[in-house]
């Protein structure tokens, strides 16, 4: 297992996709949120209209909502791309055959890939919190409020939950034997999440992170703990299915 972690860690660190995903999910939500808030503050009518469903006039809470909503939507796609790259490229680059010749079982290789993915999600969550705090300070928000800490923790939690919601993309990449299945599933899950918010709501596990982030800024009720745990359980379940699929993997 140590050898598998070392190899997958090297691939992840030296892979451009890892850094692009990290940068996109750290800089993107913070930059877009700041741009909208500054534009609304200067009287831009379009920005004000766009922010109206997500803001309630509380600076840090509004920033949390915007960063969370953007990270939840963009994260599902970005994390899906990473998982497609991590699992699917072994098939598209035809390196999966060499994995059968290694003494490390394929199930352990898949587990190592998921561990590296979890590390990327954790790093993204930490860096996302830093970007969130820096953005708030640049916007002139005071750090004296007692709620800043919990709101920062919420940003991290939304990113982690989004990471869990994207895990089925690893299974899709394995089943489809390529990146296309993972990316396609990520797009489908994102679309279905928007539809679910109008019907069953956060009971659809892939919609819960975005619902939690988006509802916070409007004063509406947030998803329950059970609904959020369902998202985590979905990620764990599909992670187990992916490892099981790799255990039974056969060359074609």
N, C-alpha and C positions, 0 to 999 in steps of 0.2 A: 504493500500500500504506500509506503514511503517513496518508493521509486516512482509509482504512478503519480503521486502528488508533485514530486519534483519535476517530472516531465510536463505535466499539465500546467504547473505553475510557470514554467519557463515559456511554454506556448502562450499563456495568457499575458504574461508580462511583456513579451516581445511582439505580441500581436497588435496590429494597428486598431483592429475592431474594439478591443478592450478599452483603449484610451479614448477612442471616438465616442463610445457609449458613455464612458465616465464624464468626459467633457460636456457632452450634449445634455446629460441629465443634471449636471451641477450648474453649469453656466446658463443653459437655456431657460429653465423655469425662472431663475432669479432675474435674468436680463429682460425677459418678456414682461414679467410682473412689474419690474421697476419702470420700464418704458410706458406701460399702460397707466400706472399710478402717477407718474410725472406728467404725462399728457393730460390726464383728467384734472390734475391739480392746476394745470395752466389754462383750463377751460375748454379743452378739446371736446366737442360734443360727441363725436364718434366713440372716443375712449370712455367717456362718462357713461354712455349707453351700454357699452360692452361690459363695464364693471358693475353696473347696477344690480344684476342678479347675484353677484358674489360678494358684495361689500355692504357694510353697515356702519361705516364711519369710525371704526376702531382700528388704528393703523397696523399694529402687529397682527391682529386677528385677520384683517383683510389681506395682508401680505401672506399669511399662512395659508389662507384659502386659495389664493391665486397660485402660489408656488406648488401647493399640494395638488390642485386640479391639473395643472400643466404637467407635473411630474408623473401623475397617475396615468394620464393619457399617453404622453410621450414615452414613459417608462415601459409600458406594455409592449410598444413597438421596438424600442431600443433593446430591452432585455431579450425580446424574442429574436432579434437579429443576432445578438451575442450567442444565444443558445443554438441557433441555427448554424452559426459559424463554428462553434465548439464541437457540436455533435455531427452536423451535416457534412462538414468539409472532409471528414475521414472517408466518406463515401464518394464525394465529388472529386477529391484529389486522389482517390484510389489508394489511400494509405491504410484502409481498414484491413486489407489482406495481411499487411506486415504485423498488425496487432495480434493476429492469431499465432504468430511465430514467437511472440514474447512469452516469458514465463509468468507474466502478470495476467490473471484472469480478466476477461473483458468486463465482468461486473465491477471489478475494482477500478478499472480504467474509467468506466462510466461514473462511479461514485466519486473518483478524484475530479472529474470534470464538474460535477455538481458542487463539490466542496470549493473549487476555484470560483464557480459562479456565485456561491454564497459569500465568498470573500469579496468579490466585486460588488455585490449588492450592499454589503456592510460598509465598504469603503465609500460607495456612492452616497449612502445615507449620512455618514459622518461629514463628508465634503459638502453634501447638500445643506446640512445644518449650518456649516461655516458660511457658505454662500448666502444663506437666508439671513443670518445675523449681520453679515457685512452689508448686504443690501439694505436692511432696515436702518443701519447706522448711517449709510450714505444718503438715505432719504430723510435723515434727521429725526428718526424716531428715538425717544428716550429709552434707556435700558433700565429705568427705575421700576417699571411695572413688574409685579410678582408673577404675572402670567407669561412672561417672555420664555422662561425655562420650559414650562409645559407645552407651549406652542412650538418651540424648537424640537422638543421630543416628538411632537405630533408629526412634524415634517419628516423626521427620520422614520417614524412608524409607517407613514403612508408610502415611503419609498420601499421599505422592507416588505410591506404587504403587496405592493405592486410587483416586486421581485418574485414573491411566492406565486402570484397570479400568472406570471409568465412561464413558470416551470413546464406546463404542458407543451410548450414549444420544443423542449428537448425531446419529449416523446414523439412529437410530430416529425422532427428532423430524423429520428431513428426509423420510424415507420416508413417515411417517404424516401429515406436514404439520400437526403440532400437538404440544402438550406431553404429551398422554396416552400417545403411543407411547413417549416417553422414560421417563416415570415407570413405565409398565407394564413396560418392559424392565428397569429398575433393580430392581423388586420380583422379577421372574422370576430375574434373575441372583443376587440375594441368596438366594432359596430354593434355587436349583440349587447354589449354593456350599455350603450346609449339607449337601445330599445328597452332593455330590462329596467332601466331607471323610470320608464314610463309605465311599467307593468308590475313585475314582482319586486322591483327595487333591489336593495342590497342583499336579498336572498340569493341573487345570482352572484357567486363568489368573485367573479372577475369585475363586477361593478362596484363592489363594496369599498375599495380604497378611494376611488374617485368620488363616490357618494359621501363618504366620511369627510373628505377634504372640502368638497363643494358645499355641503350643507352647513358646515361650521360657520361660514361667514354670513349666512342669512338668518341665523337664529332658529332654524328649523331643527327637528330632531335628527340626531346622527344614527348610523347603524348601531345595532346592539353588539355587545361583546361576542355573543354567539355567532352573529353574522360575520364579524371580523375573524374569529377563530376558524370559521368555515373556509375562509380564503387561505389561511395558513395550512389547514388540513388538506385542501385541494392541492396546494403546492407539494406537500410531503407525499401525498398519495401518488401524484403523477411522477414525482421523483423516484418512488419505489417501482412504479410501472416501467419507467425508463431503464432502471438498473436491471429489472427482470428481463426486459426485452434484449438488453445487451448480453445477458447471461445465456440466452437462447439464440443469439445471433449466429447465422450461418452464411458462408460465402455463396454467392450466386454464380 
